[in-house]
Amino acid sequence: MKSSISKVRKPTKQPKSTSTSTTLSKTIHVPAEMQPQLLRIAQSQRTPFEKRVWTALCQIPRGRVTTYGLLSAHLGTSPRAVGNALRRNPFAPEVPCHRVVATGGTLGGFKGSWPKDGEGITITEKKSLLRGEGVRLDDKGRVLGTVWSGFE
């Protein structure tokens, strides 16, 4: 069966955003409402890698999803490393790790349906958060539509 996710395309219109300087010594554009989250990430005592991953999440617009593969390519790392950083995201769901899915549109392992040491969110919670943002899922729980790839 073919994937329910369409090919990647750059967004045609960006939501209202502001520029911010990150610990990466590079300016990125994020929606204005994500500024408090960027500050929380920057002030945290987490690893530089985790901070890079979580900062990139802040670029993904509400109601859109990207893939572990696209996010890892942007960061120059592996999808598994990205998934591990997402699992340890203490700022979820405000720092939107739920907006990252597997390439085929499935929601990914992301803690499965059981809690582990209070980390991550369950698949049920992830579905609920995505649907609440207007993301459509098919009857098997795969994301429908085009993935977002506008990382800077």
N, CA, C and O atoms as a GROMACS GRO file, in nm:
protein
  608
    1MET      N    1   0.084  -0.118   0.000
    1MET     CA    2   0.000   0.000   0.000
    1MET      C    3   0.089   0.124   0.000
    1MET      O    4   0.188   0.130   0.073
    2LYS      N    5   0.055   0.222  -0.079
    2LYS     CA    6   0.132   0.345  -0.089
    2LYS      C    7   0.114   0.431   0.035
    2LYS      O    8   0.014   0.423   0.106
    3SER      N    9   0.214   0.513   0.058
    3SER     CA   10   0.211   0.605   0.173
    3SER      C   11   0.099   0.707   0.157
    3SER      O   12   0.067   0.749   0.046
    4SER      N   13   0.042   0.746   0.269
    4SER     CA   14  -0.065   0.846   0.266
    4SER      C   15  -0.010   0.988   0.273
    4SER      O   16  -0.086   1.084   0.261
    5ILE      N   17   0.120   1.001   0.293
    5ILE     CA   18   0.180   1.133   0.302
    5ILE      C   19   0.226   1.175   0.163
    5ILE      O   20   0.286   1.095   0.091
    6SER      N   21   0.200   1.297   0.125
    6SER     CA   22   0.240   1.348  -0.005
    6SER      C   23   0.384   1.393  -0.003
    6SER      O   24   0.446   1.404   0.103
    7LYS      N   25   0.437   1.418  -0.121
    7LYS     CA   26   0.575   1.465  -0.129
    7LYS      C   27   0.590   1.599  -0.059
    7LYS      O   28   0.494   1.674  -0.040
    8VAL      N   29   0.714   1.625  -0.022
    8VAL     CA   30   0.746   1.747   0.053
    8VAL      C   31   0.737   1.868  -0.039
    8VAL      O   32   0.777   1.863  -0.155
    9ARG      N   33   0.685   1.976   0.016
    9ARG     CA   34   0.689   2.103  -0.057
    9ARG      C   35   0.711   2.214   0.044
    9ARG      O   36   0.668   2.205   0.159
   10LYS      N   37   0.778   2.318   0.000
   10LYS     CA   38   0.802   2.433   0.086
   10LYS      C   39   0.670   2.506   0.108
   10LYS      O   40   0.588   2.515   0.016
   11PRO      N   41   0.649   2.558   0.229
   11PRO     CA   42   0.526   2.632   0.253
   11PRO      C   43   0.522   2.758   0.167
   11PRO      O   44   0.625   2.822   0.145
   12THR      N   45   0.403   2.793   0.120
   12THR     CA   46   0.391   2.911   0.036
   12THR      C   47   0.375   3.037   0.118
   12THR      O   48   0.412   3.146   0.074
   13LYS      N   49   0.321   3.024   0.238
   13LYS     CA   50   0.302   3.140   0.323
   13LYS      C   51   0.339   3.105   0.466
   13LYS      O   52   0.283   3.012   0.523
   14GLN      N   53   0.433   3.177   0.522
   14GLN     CA   54   0.476   3.151   0.659
   14GLN      C   55   0.382   3.223   0.756
   14GLN      O   56   0.334   3.332   0.727
   15PRO      N   57   0.356   3.160   0.872
   15PRO     CA   58   0.278   3.230   0.974
   15PRO      C   59   0.361   3.345   1.029
   15PRO      O   60   0.482   3.349   1.011
   16LYS      N   61   0.293   3.439   1.097
   16LYS     CA   62   0.363   3.551   1.156
   16LYS      C   63   0.478   3.498   1.240
   16LYS      O   64   0.458   3.413   1.327
   17SER      N   65   0.598   3.549   1.215
   17SER     CA   66   0.714   3.498   1.287
   17SER      C   67   0.808   3.611   1.322
   17SER      O   68   0.797   3.723   1.271
   18THR      N   69   0.900   3.579   1.407
   18THR     CA   70   1.004   3.672   1.444
   18THR      C   71   1.137   3.602   1.430
   18THR      O   72   1.143   3.479   1.431
   19SER      N   73   1.243   3.679   1.416
   19SER     CA   74   1.375   3.621   1.412
   19SER      C   75   1.426   3.607   1.552
   19SER      O   76   1.395   3.688   1.640
   20THR      N   77   1.503   3.505   1.572
   20THR     CA   78   1.564   3.487   1.703
   20THR      C   79   1.703   3.431   1.685
   20THR      O   80   1.728   3.353   1.592
   21SER      N   81   1.790   3.468   1.771
   21SER     CA   82   1.924   3.414   1.769
   21SER      C   83   1.927   3.297   1.866
   21SER      O   84   1.877   3.309   1.978
   22THR      N   85   1.983   3.187   1.826
   22THR     CA   86   1.987   3.069   1.910
   22THR      C   87   2.130   3.040   1.952
   22THR      O   88   2.224   3.108   1.909
   23THR      N   89   2.146   2.941   2.035
   23THR     CA   90   2.279   2.900   2.078
   23THR      C   91   2.357   2.839   1.961
   23THR      O   92   2.474   2.806   1.976
   24LEU      N   93   2.293   2.825   1.848
   24LEU     CA   94   2.360   2.770   1.730
   24LEU      C   95   2.437   2.879   1.656
   24LEU      O   96   2.496   2.850   1.552
   25SER      N   97   2.437   3.003   1.706
   25SER     CA   98   2.501   3.117   1.642
   25SER      C   99   2.446   3.139   1.502
   25SER      O  100   2.520   3.170   1.409
   26LYS      N  101   2.318   3.124   1.488
   26LYS     CA  102   2.252   3.139   1.359
   26LYS      C  103   2.112   3.193   1.387
   26LYS      O  104   2.052   3.160   1.489
   27THR      N  105   2.061   3.275   1.296
   27THR     CA  106   1.928   3.330   1.314
   27THR      C  107   1.828   3.240   1.245
   27THR      O  108   1.848   3.200   1.130
   28ILE      N  109   1.719   3.207   1.314
   28ILE     CA  110   1.611   3.130   1.256
   28ILE      C  111   1.482   3.207   1.275
   28ILE      O  112   1.474   3.296   1.360
   29HIS      N  113   1.382   3.173   1.198
   29HIS     CA  114   1.252   3.237   1.210
   29HIS      C  115   1.155   3.137   1.272
   29HIS      O  116   1.142   3.024   1.225
   30VAL      N  117   1.089   3.182   1.376
   30VAL     CA  118   0.990   3.098   1.445
   30VAL      C  119   0.865   3.180   1.467
   30VAL      O  120   0.871   3.303   1.475
   31PRO      N  121   0.750   3.113   1.479
   31PRO     CA  122   0.628   3.188   1.511
   31PRO      C  123   0.648   3.264   1.642
   31PRO      O  124   0.713   3.213   1.734
   32ALA      N  125   0.593   3.384   1.651
   32ALA     CA  126   0.612   3.471   1.768
   32ALA      C  127   0.571   3.401   1.898
   32ALA      O  128   0.633   3.423   2.002
   33GLU      N  129   0.467   3.318   1.893
   33GLU     CA  130   0.421   3.252   2.015
   33GLU      C  131   0.521   3.148   2.068
   33GLU      O  132   0.505   3.099   2.180
   34MET      N  133   0.622   3.115   1.989
   34MET     CA  134   0.722   3.017   2.034
   34MET      C  135   0.840   3.082   2.106
   34MET      O  136   0.925   3.011   2.159
   35GLN      N  137   0.847   3.214   2.110
   35GLN     CA  138   0.959   3.281   2.177
   35GLN      C  139   0.977   3.238   2.323
   35GLN      O  140   1.090   3.214   2.365
   36PRO      N  141   0.870   3.228   2.403
   36PRO     CA  142   0.890   3.182   2.541
   36PRO      C  143   0.949   3.041   2.549
   36PRO      O  144   1.028   3.010   2.639
   37GLN      N  145   0.912   2.956   2.453
   37GLN     CA  146   0.964   2.819   2.453
   37GLN      C  147   1.114   2.818   2.420
   37GLN      O  148   1.190   2.741   2.478
   38LEU      N  149   1.154   2.904   2.327
   38LEU     CA  150   1.297   2.913   2.293
   38LEU      C  151   1.378   2.956   2.414
   38LEU      O  152   1.489   2.906   2.437
   39LEU      N  153   1.324   3.048   2.491
   39LEU     CA  154   1.392   3.093   2.612
   39LEU      C  155   1.403   2.979   2.714
   39LEU      O  156   1.509   2.960   2.775
   40ARG      N  157   1.295   2.904   2.732
   40ARG     CA  158   1.298   2.789   2.823
   40ARG      C  159   1.403   2.687   2.781
   40ARG      O  160   1.477   2.634   2.864
   41ILE      N  161   1.409   2.660   2.650
   41ILE     CA  162   1.508   2.565   2.598
   41ILE      C  163   1.649   2.616   2.625
   41ILE      O  164   1.734   2.544   2.676
   42ALA      N  165   1.674   2.742   2.589
   42ALA     CA  166   1.807   2.800   2.605
   42ALA      C  167   1.853   2.800   2.750
   42ALA      O  168   1.971   2.779   2.779
   43GLN      N  169   1.761   2.823   2.842
   43GLN     CA  170   1.796   2.830   2.984
   43GLN      C  171   1.803   2.694   3.053
   43GLN      O  172   1.844   2.684   3.168
   44SER      N  173   1.764   2.590   2.982
   44SER     CA  174   1.765   2.457   3.043
   44SER      C  175   1.907   2.404   3.057
   44SER      O  176   2.000   2.452   2.992
   45GLN      N  177   1.922   2.305   3.141
   45GLN     CA  178   2.052   2.242   3.165
   45GLN      C  179   2.067   2.114   3.083
   45GLN      O  180   2.140   2.023   3.122
   46ARG      N  181   1.999   2.106   2.970
   46ARG     CA  182   2.004   1.987   2.886
   46ARG      C  183   2.122   1.994   2.791
   46ARG      O  184   2.193   2.096   2.786
   47THR      N  185   2.145   1.887   2.714
   47THR     CA  186   2.262   1.881   2.626
   47THR      C  187   2.246   1.978   2.509
   47THR      O  188   2.134   2.011   2.470
   48PRO      N  189   2.359   2.024   2.452
   48PRO     CA  190   2.350   2.111   2.334
   48PRO      C  191   2.273   2.044   2.220
   48PRO      O  192   2.198   2.112   2.148
   49PHE      N  193   2.290   1.913   2.201
   49PHE     CA  194   2.218   1.843   2.095
   49PHE      C  195   2.067   1.848   2.119
   49PHE      O  196   1.991   1.880   2.028
   50GLU      N  197   2.023   1.817   2.241
   50GLU     CA  198   1.880   1.822   2.271
   50GLU      C  199   1.826   1.963   2.246
   50GLU      O  200   1.718   1.979   2.190
   51LYS      N  201   1.901   2.064   2.286
   51LYS     CA  202   1.857   2.203   2.264
   51LYS      C  203   1.844   2.234   2.115
   51LYS      O  204   1.751   2.304   2.075
   52ARG      N  205   1.936   2.182   2.033
   52ARG     CA  206   1.926   2.203   1.887
   52ARG      C  207   1.800   2.140   1.831
   52ARG      O  208   1.729   2.201   1.751
   53VAL      N  209   1.773   2.016   1.874
   53VAL     CA  210   1.654   1.946   1.824
   53VAL      C  211   1.528   2.020   1.867
   53VAL      O  212   1.440   2.046   1.784
   54TRP      N  213   1.517   2.055   1.994
   54TRP     CA  214   1.397   2.121   2.045
   54TRP      C  215   1.379   2.259   1.985
   54TRP      O  216   1.266   2.303   1.963
   55THR      N  217   1.489   2.330   1.958
   55THR     CA  218   1.481   2.461   1.893
   55THR      C  219   1.426   2.446   1.752
   55THR      O  220   1.344   2.527   1.708
   56ALA      N  221   1.470   2.344   1.680
   56ALA     CA  222   1.419   2.318   1.544
   56ALA      C  223   1.269   2.289   1.547
   56ALA      O  224   1.196   2.329   1.456
   57LEU      N  225   1.222   2.219   1.651
   57LEU     CA  226   1.078   2.190   1.662
   57LEU      C  227   0.995   2.317   1.664
   57LEU      O  228   0.882   2.319   1.614
   58CYS      N  229   1.050   2.422   1.720
   58CYS     CA  230   0.976   2.549   1.734
   58CYS      C  231   0.947   2.614   1.599
   58CYS      O  232   0.864   2.705   1.592
   59GLN      N  233   1.013   2.569   1.493
   59GLN     CA  234   0.988   2.622   1.359
   59GLN      C  235   0.866   2.558   1.292
   59GLN      O  236   0.808   2.616   1.200
   60ILE      N  237   0.828   2.439   1.336
   60ILE     CA  238   0.719   2.365   1.270
   60ILE      C  239   0.586   2.434   1.302
   60ILE      O  240   0.548   2.443   1.418
   61PRO      N  241   0.516   2.481   1.198
   61PRO     CA  242   0.390   2.552   1.223
   61PRO      C  243   0.282   2.463   1.283
   61PRO      O  244   0.277   2.343   1.257
   62ARG      N  245   0.198   2.523   1.363
   62ARG     CA  246   0.081   2.454   1.420
   62ARG      C  247  -0.002   2.397   1.304
   62ARG      O  248  -0.024   2.465   1.204
   63GLY      N  249  -0.048   2.274   1.320
   63GLY     CA  250  -0.131   2.211   1.216
   63GLY      C  251  -0.051   2.146   1.105
   63GLY      O  252  -0.109   2.098   1.008
   64ARG      N  253   0.081   2.144   1.117
   64ARG     CA  254   0.166   2.080   1.016
   64ARG      C  255   0.252   1.975   1.084
   64ARG      O  256   0.270   1.978   1.206
   65VAL      N  257   0.304   1.882   1.007
   65VAL     CA  258   0.397   1.781   1.058
   65VAL      C  259   0.518   1.775   0.968
   65VAL      O  260   0.512   1.811   0.850
   66THR      N  261   0.628   1.728   1.024
   66THR     CA  262   0.748   1.695   0.948
   66THR      C  263   0.784   1.552   0.984
   66THR      O  264   0.714   1.488   1.063
   67THR      N  265   0.893   1.502   0.928
   67THR     CA  266   0.932   1.365   0.956
   67THR      C  267   1.063   1.361   1.035
   67THR      O  268   1.141   1.456   1.035
   68TYR      N  269   1.084   1.248   1.102
   68TYR     CA  270   1.211   1.227   1.172
   68TYR      C  271   1.326   1.241   1.073
   68TYR      O  272   1.430   1.297   1.106
   69GLY      N  273   1.307   1.189   0.951
   69GLY     CA  274   1.412   1.195   0.849
   69GLY      C  275   1.444   1.337   0.806
   69GLY      O  276   1.561   1.373   0.796
   70LEU      N  277   1.342   1.418   0.780
   70LEU     CA  278   1.366   1.557   0.740
   70LEU      C  279   1.432   1.638   0.852
   70LEU      O  280   1.524   1.715   0.828
   71LEU      N  281   1.383   1.618   0.973
   71LEU     CA  282   1.440   1.690   1.086
   71LEU      C  283   1.585   1.647   1.109
   71LEU      O  284   1.671   1.731   1.134
   72SER      N  285   1.612   1.518   1.100
   72SER     CA  286   1.750   1.471   1.122
   72SER      C  287   1.842   1.518   1.010
   72SER      O  288   1.958   1.552   1.036
   73ALA      N  289   1.794   1.522   0.886
   73ALA     CA  290   1.876   1.572   0.775
   73ALA      C  291   1.909   1.720   0.797
   73ALA      O  292   2.022   1.763   0.774
   74HIS      N  293   1.811   1.797   0.842
   74HIS     CA  294   1.834   1.939   0.870
   74HIS      C  295   1.940   1.956   0.978
   74HIS      O  296   2.023   2.047   0.970
   75LEU      N  297   1.939   1.869   1.078
   75LEU     CA  298   2.032   1.880   1.190
   75LEU      C  299   2.164   1.807   1.167
   75LEU      O  300   2.257   1.820   1.246
   76GLY      N  301   2.172   1.729   1.057
   76GLY     CA  302   2.294   1.656   1.028
   76GLY      C  303   2.318   1.540   1.122
   76GLY      O  304   2.432   1.516   1.163
   77THR      N  305   2.212   1.467   1.156
   77THR     CA  306   2.222   1.356   1.249
   77THR      C  307   2.131   1.244   1.203
   77THR      O  308   2.084   1.246   1.089
   78SER      N  309   2.106   1.146   1.287
   78SER     CA  310   2.022   1.032   1.250
   78SER      C  311   1.880   1.048   1.303
   78SER      O  312   1.857   1.115   1.403
   79PRO      N  313   1.784   0.985   1.234
   79PRO     CA  314   1.646   0.988   1.284
   79PRO      C  315   1.634   0.929   1.424
   79PRO      O  316   1.554   0.977   1.504
   80ARG      N  317   1.712   0.826   1.455
   80ARG     CA  318   1.706   0.765   1.588
   80ARG      C  319   1.751   0.864   1.696
   80ARG      O  320   1.691   0.871   1.803
   81ALA      N  321   1.858   0.939   1.668
   81ALA     CA  322   1.906   1.039   1.764
   81ALA      C  323   1.800   1.146   1.787
   81ALA      O  324   1.778   1.190   1.900
   82VAL      N  325   1.735   1.188   1.679
   82VAL     CA  326   1.626   1.287   1.691
   82VAL      C  327   1.514   1.229   1.776
   82VAL      O  328   1.463   1.296   1.866
   83GLY      N  329   1.473   1.104   1.747
   83GLY     CA  330   1.366   1.040   1.823
   83GLY      C  331   1.399   1.032   1.972
   83GLY      O  332   1.311   1.052   2.056
   84ASN      N  333   1.524   1.003   2.004
   84ASN     CA  334   1.563   0.996   2.145
   84ASN      C  335   1.554   1.133   2.211
   84ASN      O  336   1.510   1.144   2.326
   85ALA      N  337   1.595   1.238   2.140
   85ALA     CA  338   1.584   1.374   2.196
   85ALA      C  339   1.437   1.412   2.214
   85ALA      O  340   1.402   1.477   2.313
   86LEU      N  341   1.353   1.374   2.120
   86LEU     CA  342   1.210   1.405   2.132
   86LEU      C  343   1.149   1.333   2.250
   86LEU      O  344   1.066   1.389   2.321
   87ARG      N  345   1.190   1.209   2.273
   87ARG     CA  346   1.139   1.131   2.386
   87ARG      C  347   1.173   1.198   2.519
   87ARG      O  348   1.099   1.184   2.617
   88ARG      N  349   1.284   1.270   2.522
   88ARG     CA  350   1.328   1.334   2.646
   88ARG      C  351   1.284   1.480   2.657
   88ARG      O  352   1.330   1.551   2.747
   89ASN      N  353   1.199   1.527   2.569
   89ASN     CA  354   1.154   1.666   2.567
   89ASN      C  355   1.072   1.698   2.692
   89ASN      O  356   0.957   1.654   2.704
   90PRO      N  357   1.128   1.776   2.786
   90PRO     CA  358   1.054   1.808   2.908
   90PRO      C  359   0.952   1.920   2.888
   90PRO      O  360   0.874   1.949   2.979
   91PHE      N  361   0.952   1.982   2.772
   91PHE     CA  362   0.867   2.098   2.746
   91PHE      C  363   0.744   2.064   2.660
   91PHE      O  364   0.670   2.153   2.620
   92ALA      N  365   0.723   1.935   2.633
   92ALA     CA  366   0.608   1.893   2.552
   92ALA      C  367   0.480   1.916   2.631
   92ALA      O  368   0.480   1.900   2.753
   93PRO      N  369   0.372   1.951   2.566
   93PRO     CA  370   0.356   1.967   2.421
   93PRO      C  371   0.383   2.109   2.370
   93PRO      O  372   0.370   2.134   2.251
   94GLU      N  373   0.420   2.202   2.461
   94GLU     CA  374   0.445   2.340   2.415
   94GLU      C  375   0.560   2.346   2.314
   94GLU      O  376   0.554   2.423   2.218
   95VAL      N  377   0.664   2.266   2.334
   95VAL     CA  378   0.767   2.247   2.233
   95VAL      C  379   0.723   2.120   2.160
   95VAL      O  380   0.734   2.010   2.212
   96PRO      N  381   0.671   2.138   2.036
   96PRO     CA  382   0.584   2.040   1.971
   96PRO      C  383   0.650   1.916   1.910
   96PRO      O  384   0.655   1.902   1.788
   97CYS      N  385   0.699   1.826   1.994
   97CYS     CA  386   0.755   1.701   1.943
   97CYS      C  387   0.648   1.614   1.877
   97CYS      O  388   0.679   1.527   1.796
   98HIS      N  389   0.522   1.638   1.911
   98HIS     CA  390   0.413   1.560   1.850
   98HIS      C  391   0.398   1.590   1.701
   98HIS      O  392   0.327   1.517   1.632
   99ARG      N  393   0.462   1.695   1.650
   99ARG     CA  394   0.452   1.731   1.509
   99ARG      C  395   0.553   1.658   1.421
   99ARG      O  396   0.568   1.691   1.304
  100VAL      N  397   0.623   1.560   1.477
  100VAL     CA  398   0.721   1.482   1.402
  100VAL      C  399   0.669   1.340   1.389
  100VAL      O  400   0.635   1.276   1.488
  101VAL      N  401   0.663   1.290   1.264
  101VAL     CA  402   0.609   1.157   1.235
  101VAL      C  403   0.708   1.079   1.149
  101VAL      O  404   0.805   1.136   1.098
  102ALA      N  405   0.684   0.951   1.133
  102ALA     CA  406   0.767   0.868   1.047
  102ALA      C  407   0.741   0.902   0.900
  102ALA      O  408   0.638   0.959   0.867
  103THR      N  409   0.836   0.867   0.814
  103THR     CA  410   0.828   0.901   0.672
  103THR      C  411   0.700   0.851   0.606
  103THR      O  412   0.645   0.920   0.520
  104GLY      N  413   0.652   0.735   0.642
  104GLY     CA  414   0.530   0.680   0.583
  104GLY      C  415   0.401   0.739   0.638
  104GLY      O  416   0.292   0.698   0.600
  105GLY      N  417   0.414   0.837   0.728
  105GLY     CA  418   0.295   0.900   0.785
  105GLY      C  419   0.249   0.837   0.915
  105GLY      O  420   0.156   0.887   0.978
  106THR      N  421   0.314   0.727   0.957
  106THR     CA  422   0.278   0.669   1.087
  106THR      C  423   0.332   0.760   1.196
  106THR      O  424   0.423   0.839   1.173
  107LEU      N  425   0.277   0.747   1.315
  107LEU     CA  426   0.314   0.838   1.422
  107LEU      C  427   0.448   0.806   1.484
  107LEU      O  428   0.502   0.889   1.558
  108GLY      N  429   0.503   0.690   1.458
  108GLY     CA  430   0.635   0.655   1.510
  108GLY      C  431   0.625   0.585   1.644
  108GLY      O  432   0.516   0.573   1.700
  109GLY      N  433   0.739   0.539   1.694
  109GLY     CA  434   0.742   0.466   1.820
  109GLY      C  435   0.706   0.553   1.937
  109GLY      O  436   0.627   0.512   2.022
  110PHE      N  437   0.760   0.668   1.944
  110PHE     CA  438   0.734   0.774   2.041
  110PHE      C  439   0.665   0.730   2.168
  110PHE      O  440   0.556   0.778   2.200
  111LYS      N  441   0.728   0.641   2.239
  111LYS     CA  442   0.684   0.590   2.368
  111LYS      C  443   0.573   0.486   2.354
  111LYS      O  444   0.531   0.429   2.454
  112GLY      N  445   0.526   0.461   2.234
  112GLY     CA  446   0.421   0.361   2.216
  112GLY      C  447   0.294   0.400   2.289
  112GLY      O  448   0.255   0.517   2.287
  113SER      N  449   0.231   0.306   2.353
  113SER     CA  450   0.107   0.337   2.424
  113SER      C  451   0.124   0.320   2.575
  113SER      O  452   0.026   0.310   2.648
  114TRP      N  453   0.249   0.318   2.622
  114TRP     CA  454   0.273   0.305   2.765
  114TRP      C  455   0.374   0.408   2.811
  114TRP      O  456   0.467   0.438   2.738
  115PRO      N  457   0.358   0.462   2.932
  115PRO     CA  458   0.455   0.557   2.985
  115PRO      C  459   0.586   0.487   3.024
  115PRO      O  460   0.584   0.372   3.068
  116LYS      N  461   0.694   0.555   3.007
  116LYS     CA  462   0.824   0.504   3.052
  116LYS      C  463   0.893   0.616   3.126
  116LYS      O  464   0.940   0.712   3.065
  117ASP      N  465   0.900   0.604   3.256
  117ASP     CA  466   0.967   0.704   3.339
  117ASP      C  467   0.910   0.845   3.318
  117ASP      O  468   0.980   0.944   3.337
  118GLY      N  469   0.784   0.854   3.278
  118GLY     CA  470   0.721   0.984   3.261
  118GLY      C  471   0.770   1.063   3.142
  118GLY      O  472   0.739   1.181   3.129
  119GLU      N  473   0.848   0.999   3.052
  119GLU     CA  474   0.902   1.071   2.937
  119GLU      C  475   0.809   1.060   2.818
  119GLU      O  476   0.736   0.963   2.803
  120GLY      N  477   0.813   1.163   2.733
  120GLY     CA  478   0.738   1.160   2.609
  120GLY      C  479   0.588   1.165   2.629
  120GLY      O  480   0.540   1.190   2.740
  121ILE      N  481   0.516   1.142   2.522
  121ILE     CA  482   0.370   1.135   2.527
  121ILE      C  483   0.327   1.006   2.460
  121ILE      O  484   0.403   0.949   2.381
  122THR      N  485   0.209   0.958   2.490
  122THR     CA  486   0.163   0.834   2.430
  122THR      C  487   0.111   0.861   2.288
  122THR      O  488   0.083   0.975   2.251
  123ILE      N  489   0.098   0.753   2.212
  123ILE     CA  490   0.044   0.764   2.076
  123ILE      C  491  -0.097   0.822   2.080
  123ILE      O  492  -0.132   0.904   1.995
  124THR      N  493  -0.177   0.782   2.177
  124THR     CA  494  -0.313   0.836   2.191
  124THR      C  495  -0.308   0.987   2.213
  124THR      O  496  -0.385   1.061   2.152
  125GLU      N  497  -0.218   1.031   2.300
  125GLU     CA  498  -0.203   1.175   2.324
  125GLU      C  499  -0.155   1.247   2.198
  125GLU      O  500  -0.201   1.356   2.167
  126LYS      N  501  -0.061   1.184   2.126
  126LYS     CA  502  -0.008   1.244   2.004
  126LYS      C  503  -0.119   1.262   1.900
  126LYS      O  504  -0.130   1.368   1.838
  127LYS      N  505  -0.202   1.159   1.882
  127LYS     CA  506  -0.315   1.169   1.789
  127LYS      C  507  -0.408   1.284   1.830
  127LYS      O  508  -0.450   1.363   1.745
  128SER      N  509  -0.437   1.292   1.957
  128SER     CA  510  -0.527   1.396   2.007
  128SER      C  511  -0.469   1.535   1.983
  128SER      O  512  -0.541   1.625   1.940
  129LEU      N  513  -0.341   1.554   2.012
  129LEU     CA  514  -0.277   1.684   1.990
  129LEU      C  515  -0.278   1.721   1.842
  129LEU      O  516  -0.307   1.836   1.807
  130LEU      N  517  -0.245   1.625   1.755
  130LEU     CA  518  -0.243   1.653   1.611
  130LEU      C  519  -0.382   1.686   1.559
  130LEU      O  520  -0.399   1.782   1.485
  131ARG      N  521  -0.480   1.606   1.598
  131ARG     CA  522  -0.618   1.633   1.554
  131ARG      C  523  -0.666   1.768   1.605
  131ARG      O  524  -0.738   1.840   1.535
  132GLY      N  525  -0.626   1.804   1.727
  132GLY     CA  526  -0.663   1.933   1.784
  132GLY      C  527  -0.604   2.050   1.707
  132GLY      O  528  -0.657   2.162   1.713
  133GLU      N  529  -0.495   2.026   1.634
  133GLU     CA  530  -0.433   2.129   1.550
  133GLU      C  531  -0.484   2.124   1.407
  133GLU      O  532  -0.441   2.204   1.323
  134GLY      N  533  -0.574   2.031   1.378
  134GLY     CA  534  -0.630   2.021   1.243
  134GLY      C  535  -0.559   1.924   1.151
  134GLY      O  536  -0.589   1.921   1.031
  135VAL      N  537  -0.465   1.846   1.202
  135VAL     CA  538  -0.398   1.746   1.120
  135VAL      C  539  -0.493   1.628   1.100
  135VAL      O  540  -0.554   1.580   1.196
  136ARG      N  541  -0.505   1.583   0.974
  136ARG     CA  542  -0.596   1.473   0.943
  136ARG      C  543  -0.521   1.340   0.948
  136ARG      O  544  -0.406   1.330   0.903
  137LEU      N  545  -0.587   1.239   1.003
  137LEU     CA  546  -0.532   1.104   1.010
  137LEU      C  547  -0.628   1.009   0.939
  137LEU      O  548  -0.749   1.028   0.942
  138ASP      N  549  -0.572   0.905   0.874
  138ASP     CA  550  -0.659   0.806   0.811
  138ASP      C  551  -0.709   0.707   0.916
  138ASP      O  552  -0.677   0.720   1.035
  139ASP      N  553  -0.786   0.608   0.873
  139ASP     CA  554  -0.845   0.513   0.968
  139ASP      C  555  -0.742   0.423   1.036
  139ASP      O  556  -0.775   0.356   1.134
  140LYS      N  557  -0.619   0.421   0.985
  140LYS     CA  558  -0.511   0.343   1.049
  140LYS      C  559  -0.420   0.432   1.133
  140LYS      O  560  -0.319   0.386   1.186
  141GLY      N  561  -0.455   0.560   1.144
  141GLY     CA  562  -0.377   0.651   1.227
  141GLY      C  563  -0.259   0.715   1.157
  141GLY      O  564  -0.173   0.774   1.224
  142ARG      N  565  -0.251   0.706   1.025
  142ARG     CA  566  -0.143   0.771   0.951
  142ARG      C  567  -0.183   0.913   0.913
  142ARG      O  568  -0.300   0.940   0.884
  143VAL      N  569  -0.085   1.001   0.914
  143VAL     CA  570  -0.108   1.140   0.879
  143VAL      C  571  -0.136   1.153   0.729
  143VAL      O  572  -0.069   1.091   0.647
  144LEU      N  573  -0.236   1.233   0.696
  144LEU     CA  574  -0.270   1.263   0.558
  144LEU      C  575  -0.219   1.402   0.524
  144LEU      O  576  -0.217   1.489   0.611
  145GLY      N  577  -0.179   1.424   0.401
  145GLY     CA  578  -0.137   1.557   0.359
  145GLY      C  579   0.012   1.566   0.331
  145GLY      O  580   0.082   1.465   0.324
  146THR      N  581   0.057   1.686   0.315
  146THR     CA  582   0.196   1.715   0.280
  146THR      C  583   0.278   1.747   0.403
  146THR      O  584   0.234   1.823   0.490
  147VAL      N  585   0.397   1.689   0.411
  147VAL     CA  586   0.484   1.718   0.524
  147VAL      C  587   0.550   1.854   0.505
  147VAL      O  588   0.570   1.900   0.393
  148TRP      N  589   0.583   1.917   0.615
  148TRP     CA  590   0.646   2.049   0.617
  148TRP      C  591   0.798   2.031   0.618
  148TRP      O  592   0.850   1.944   0.687
  149SER      N  593   0.867   2.114   0.538
  149SER     CA  594   1.013   2.102   0.530
  149SER      C  595   1.082   2.236   0.531
  149SER      O  596   1.193   2.249   0.479
  150GLY      N  597   1.020   2.336   0.589
  150GLY     CA  598   1.073   2.472   0.583
  150GLY      C  599   1.178   2.507   0.686
  150GLY      O  600   1.188   2.624   0.723
  151PHE      N  601   1.257   2.412   0.733
  151PHE     CA  602   1.360   2.442   0.832
  151PHE      C  603   1.461   2.541   0.777
  151PHE      O  604   1.494   2.539   0.658
  152GLU      N  605   1.509   2.628   0.865
  152GLU     CA  606   1.613   2.724   0.826
  152GLU      C  607   1.742   2.688   0.895
  152GLU      O  608   1.842   2.756   0.877
   0.00000   0.00000   0.00000
